[in-house]
Amino acid sequence: MRPLAHLLLKPFERWTAPLKPAGSTLTITVAGLPSSAKARIVVKCPGGYKRKVEDDVRFTGLRAGTYRIVTKPVRTTIGKATARQRVKKVSVTPNKGARFTVYYGIPGAV
């Protein structure tokens, strides 16, 4: 008689083979914020999926489509920082990734 653990794991063995990552990449870089501040960015993907971003990030395995990058103001110790572009649409194609830099600025700061 086989142990119960063997019966529970056996059906999933076919899924253990390594898979080649598919899709493209989207790289988002954050600039202009003090190191103590976190960005407030939401990436809206095709199909309704959303992801919050607070720092530089690279998404991999993405399907082709239009991705919306929505920025929100950030409170810092030296003032309120806002992004140059509040909303940006980025096209990700099957064979090419996309890059976007979110530039934050603080009015009156040097």
C-alpha positions, 0 to 999 in steps of 0.5 A: 500500500502506498503512503497517502502523501504519494497519492496526493502529490502524484497527480501534480507531477506533470506540472513540475517540468520547468517552463520557458517564460513567455511574453514580454516585459514592462520596466517602470523606473521611478525618479525624483523622489527622496530615498525615504519616499515611496511612489504611488503608482498603479499599473492597470493591465488588460483584463482588469488586473491591477498592481500597486508599485512603490519603487522600480519594478520589472514585470515579466511574462506579460501578454501583448496589450495596452497597459495604463500607468496611473500615478498619484501624488506622494507626501514627502518631508520636503513637500508634496511630489507629483508626477509629470504625467498622471496617466500614461498608456504603454503598448507591450507587443509580443516580441518587444518589451516597454520601458517607462520612467515616472518623473516626480517633482516637488514644486519649489524644491531644487 
